[in-house]
Amino acid sequence: MKGIKPSLNAIILAVLAAAAPRASMAAAATVYDHGSVYPSESEVIDVNLTWPVSPGSPHGYDGGAFAGLESLTVNGENRYGFCIDLYHYSVDGGPLNYTVNSLGSSPTASPPGAMGAATATFISELWAQYYSANMGAAEAAGLQVAIWSLVVPGASVSSSSGMASPIFTWLTSGGSTASVKATAQNDIAFINTEIADGQTPAVAELQAINPSKYGQAFVIDSVPDGGSTARLLAMGLVCLGSFSLRSRERFCRQHPGRQ
């Protein structure tokens, strides 16, 4: 409006307010899927999933699944994650268009659909307890299997084997199966203990990325904003510089001889 002149402080606050939401929450992400961190990891479980795609027309997958830590590039930065969707094939390479969602509202594709807040909390507890970027192949595969046992409908974390037959079956051909199975059982036992005792262990702050069209959904520790916050702040500084220059010029015109 004419006659209203924004102060320098008001402009600074406006720029910071505009940048803050984008720093904490990104609506979209560009993802490159580089595959497993441990490409030599053998298939340790057989997955038998069926779901209806139309009335009277079931569809599904029956075959091996590779378990381990996934290497990703998200908005230009390296991230490690775990698959939270066994109902869709992974797509290596990129760029792939993804959306950023809370873990509890993921996967966004159906099946399997959103896992819910309780399952998201369990995964966050597992992550805080066992995840490390330097974890070994067996530890990563075991944690992946434990996560699958939580997110796949019909699987049961209370199963003595750690997996619910016939959805999951341990394979015996892989040389690392025994150590992966032991790790998965240990991770699932941890969650069962927390449920039974009603304890509240450490919880990791996690996010989920979901494919807009192709690929699998993943849980990761954070989603970088791809530099959008820095660009906003840079634009704000340019505006501030322009404002300061115009103010100085106006002052000099009004007060000749004073700088």
C-alpha positions as CSV (number, residue, x, y, z in Angstrom):
1,M,0.0,0.0,0.0
2,K,1.1,3.6,-0.7
3,G,2.7,5.3,2.3
4,I,3.7,2.1,4.1
5,K,7.5,1.5,4.1
6,P,8.7,-1.9,5.4
7,S,11.4,-1.7,8.0
8,L,14.7,-3.6,7.6
9,N,13.7,-5.9,10.5
10,A,10.3,-6.7,8.9
11,I,12.0,-7.7,5.7
12,I,14.5,-10.0,7.5
13,L,11.7,-11.7,9.4
14,A,9.7,-12.2,6.2
15,V,12.7,-13.8,4.5
16,L,13.4,-16.1,7.4
17,A,9.7,-17.1,7.7
18,A,9.6,-18.0,4.1
19,A,12.7,-20.1,4.3
20,A,11.9,-22.0,7.5
21,P,9.1,-24.3,6.3
22,R,11.1,-25.3,3.3
23,A,14.1,-26.2,5.5
24,S,12.0,-28.5,7.6
25,M,9.8,-30.1,5.1
26,A,10.3,-30.9,1.4
27,A,7.3,-31.9,-0.7
28,A,9.3,-33.6,-3.4
29,A,12.7,-35.2,-3.9
30,T,14.9,-36.3,-6.8
31,V,16.3,-39.8,-6.1
32,Y,19.0,-41.9,-7.7
33,D,18.9,-45.6,-6.5
34,H,22.3,-47.1,-6.6
35,G,21.2,-50.5,-5.4
36,S,22.4,-52.4,-2.4
37,V,25.5,-51.3,-0.5
38,Y,26.5,-54.9,-0.4
39,P,25.8,-56.2,-3.9
40,S,27.3,-59.6,-3.1
41,E,24.7,-60.2,-0.4
42,S,22.8,-63.3,-1.3
43,E,19.0,-63.7,-1.2
44,V,18.1,-64.8,2.4
45,I,14.3,-65.0,2.2
46,D,11.7,-66.1,-0.1
47,V,8.6,-63.8,-0.3
48,N,5.2,-65.1,-1.1
49,L,2.8,-62.2,-1.5
50,T,-0.7,-62.1,-3.1
51,W,-3.1,-59.3,-3.4
52,P,-6.2,-58.6,-5.6
53,V,-5.8,-56.1,-8.5
54,S,-9.4,-56.5,-9.4
55,P,-12.3,-58.7,-8.1
56,G,-11.5,-62.3,-8.6
57,S,-8.1,-61.6,-10.1
58,P,-5.3,-62.0,-7.6
59,H,-1.8,-60.8,-8.3
60,G,1.4,-61.4,-6.4
61,Y,5.1,-62.2,-6.2
62,D,6.7,-65.4,-5.2
63,G,10.5,-65.4,-5.2
64,G,13.7,-64.3,-3.4
65,A,14.3,-60.9,-2.0
66,F,17.7,-59.2,-1.4
67,A,18.0,-57.7,2.1
68,G,20.4,-55.0,3.0
69,L,21.2,-51.3,3.1
70,E,20.2,-49.3,0.1
71,S,22.5,-46.6,-1.4
72,L,20.6,-43.6,-2.5
73,T,21.3,-40.0,-3.7
74,V,18.5,-37.8,-2.5
75,N,18.4,-34.2,-3.8
76,G,22.1,-34.4,-4.6
77,E,23.2,-35.8,-1.3
78,N,24.1,-39.4,-0.3
79,R,21.7,-41.2,2.0
80,Y,21.3,-44.8,3.2
81,G,17.9,-46.4,3.6
82,F,15.8,-49.5,3.9
83,C,13.0,-50.7,1.8
84,I,9.5,-50.4,3.3
85,D,7.5,-51.7,0.3
86,L,7.9,-55.3,-0.9
87,Y,4.9,-55.0,-3.2
88,H,6.8,-53.1,-5.9
89,Y,10.0,-53.7,-7.8
90,S,13.1,-51.5,-7.2
91,V,14.3,-49.3,-10.0
92,D,18.1,-48.7,-10.2
93,G,19.4,-45.5,-11.5
94,G,17.6,-42.2,-12.0
95,P,16.6,-39.5,-11.7
96,L,13.4,-40.8,-10.1
97,N,10.6,-38.5,-8.9
98,Y,9.7,-39.1,-5.3
99,T,7.5,-37.4,-2.7
100,V,8.5,-36.9,1.0
101,N,6.1,-38.1,3.6
102,S,6.0,-39.0,7.2
103,L,7.0,-42.6,8.0
104,G,3.6,-43.4,9.5
105,S,1.8,-42.3,6.3
106,S,4.0,-44.4,4.1
107,P,4.1,-46.4,1.9
108,T,1.7,-44.2,-0.1
109,A,1.1,-46.9,-2.7
110,S,-1.5,-49.6,-2.1
111,P,-0.8,-52.3,-1.4
112,P,0.5,-52.2,1.2
113,G,-0.7,-48.7,2.2
114,A,0.3,-46.6,5.2
115,M,1.9,-48.5,8.0
116,G,0.5,-46.3,10.8
117,A,2.0,-44.4,13.7
118,A,2.7,-47.5,15.9
119,T,4.7,-49.3,13.2
120,A,6.6,-46.2,12.4
121,T,7.5,-45.9,16.1
122,F,8.8,-49.5,16.1
123,I,11.0,-48.8,13.0
124,S,12.3,-45.6,14.6
125,E,13.2,-47.6,17.7
126,L,15.0,-50.3,15.7
127,W,16.9,-47.6,13.8
128,A,18.0,-45.8,16.9
129,Q,19.1,-49.1,18.5
130,Y,20.9,-50.9,15.6
131,Y,21.4,-48.6,12.6
132,S,24.9,-47.4,11.6
133,A,26.2,-46.3,8.3
134,N,29.1,-48.6,8.9
135,M,27.1,-51.7,9.9
136,G,28.1,-55.0,8.4
137,A,26.2,-56.8,5.6
138,A,24.6,-59.4,7.9
139,E,23.5,-56.7,10.4
140,A,22.0,-54.6,7.6
141,A,20.2,-57.5,6.1
142,G,18.8,-58.6,9.5
143,L,17.5,-55.1,10.2
144,Q,15.9,-55.0,6.8
145,V,14.2,-58.3,7.4
146,A,13.0,-57.1,10.8
147,I,11.5,-53.9,9.1
148,W,9.8,-56.1,6.5
149,S,8.2,-58.2,9.2
150,L,6.7,-55.0,10.6
151,V,5.4,-53.4,7.5
152,V,4.1,-56.4,5.5
153,P,0.4,-57.0,6.3
154,G,0.0,-60.5,7.7
155,A,3.5,-60.9,9.0
156,S,3.9,-61.2,12.7
157,V,6.7,-59.9,14.9
158,S,5.7,-62.4,17.5
159,S,6.6,-65.4,15.3
160,S,9.2,-67.5,17.0
161,S,11.2,-67.6,13.8
162,G,11.0,-63.9,13.3
163,M,9.0,-64.3,10.1
164,A,5.4,-65.4,9.5
165,S,5.0,-68.4,7.2
166,P,4.0,-68.6,4.4
167,I,4.6,-65.0,3.6
168,F,8.3,-65.2,4.4
169,T,10.5,-68.3,4.2
170,W,14.2,-68.4,5.1
171,L,16.4,-69.7,2.3
172,T,19.2,-72.0,3.1
173,S,21.3,-71.6,0.0
174,G,22.9,-68.4,1.1
175,G,26.0,-68.8,3.2
176,S,25.1,-65.7,5.3
177,T,21.6,-66.8,6.0
178,A,22.3,-68.0,9.5
179,S,23.9,-64.8,10.7
180,V,21.2,-62.7,9.0
181,K,18.5,-64.8,10.6
182,A,20.1,-64.4,14.0
183,T,20.3,-60.7,13.6
184,A,16.7,-60.4,12.5
185,Q,15.5,-62.5,15.4
186,N,17.5,-60.4,17.8
187,D,16.0,-57.1,16.4
188,I,12.4,-58.5,16.5
189,A,12.9,-59.7,20.0
190,F,14.0,-56.2,21.0
191,I,10.7,-54.8,19.7
192,N,8.7,-57.6,21.4
193,T,10.3,-56.8,24.7
194,E,9.5,-53.1,24.3
195,I,5.9,-54.0,23.6
196,A,5.6,-56.3,26.5
197,D,7.3,-54.0,29.0
198,G,5.6,-50.8,27.7
199,Q,9.0,-49.1,27.6
200,T,9.8,-46.1,25.5
201,P,13.4,-46.5,24.1
202,A,15.3,-44.0,22.0
203,V,13.5,-43.0,18.8
204,A,15.2,-41.9,15.7
205,E,13.8,-39.0,13.7
206,L,13.1,-40.6,10.3
207,Q,11.4,-39.7,7.0
208,A,10.1,-41.7,4.2
209,I,10.4,-41.2,0.4
210,N,7.8,-42.6,-1.9
211,P,8.0,-43.0,-5.7
212,S,5.7,-40.8,-7.7
213,K,5.4,-43.6,-10.3
214,Y,8.3,-46.2,-10.4
215,G,10.4,-47.7,-7.6
216,Q,10.1,-48.7,-4.0
217,A,9.5,-46.6,-0.9
218,F,12.4,-46.2,1.5
219,V,12.9,-45.0,5.1
220,I,15.9,-42.7,5.5
221,D,17.1,-40.5,8.3
222,S,16.6,-37.1,6.6
223,V,15.7,-35.5,3.3
224,P,18.0,-32.7,2.2
225,D,16.2,-29.7,0.6
226,G,18.4,-29.6,-2.5
227,G,19.6,-26.1,-1.7
228,S,16.2,-24.5,-1.9
229,T,16.6,-22.8,1.5
230,A,20.0,-21.4,0.5
231,R,18.5,-20.0,-2.7
232,L,15.6,-18.4,-0.8
233,L,18.1,-16.8,1.7
234,A,20.2,-15.6,-1.2
235,M,17.2,-14.0,-2.8
236,G,16.3,-12.4,0.5
237,L,19.8,-11.0,0.8
238,V,19.6,-9.5,-2.7
239,C,16.3,-7.9,-1.7
240,L,17.8,-6.6,1.5
241,G,20.8,-5.2,-0.4
242,S,18.5,-3.5,-2.9
243,F,16.3,-2.1,-0.1
244,S,19.4,-0.7,1.7
245,L,20.7,0.9,-1.5
246,R,17.4,2.6,-2.3
247,S,17.1,3.8,1.3
248,R,20.6,5.3,1.1
249,E,19.9,7.0,-2.2
250,R,16.7,8.5,-0.9
251,F,18.5,9.7,2.2
252,C,21.2,11.4,0.1
253,R,18.6,13.2,-2.0
254,Q,16.8,14.4,1.0
255,H,20.0,15.5,2.8
256,P,22.5,16.8,0.3
257,G,26.1,16.8,1.5
258,R,25.5,14.1,4.2
259,Q,26.6,10.5,3.5
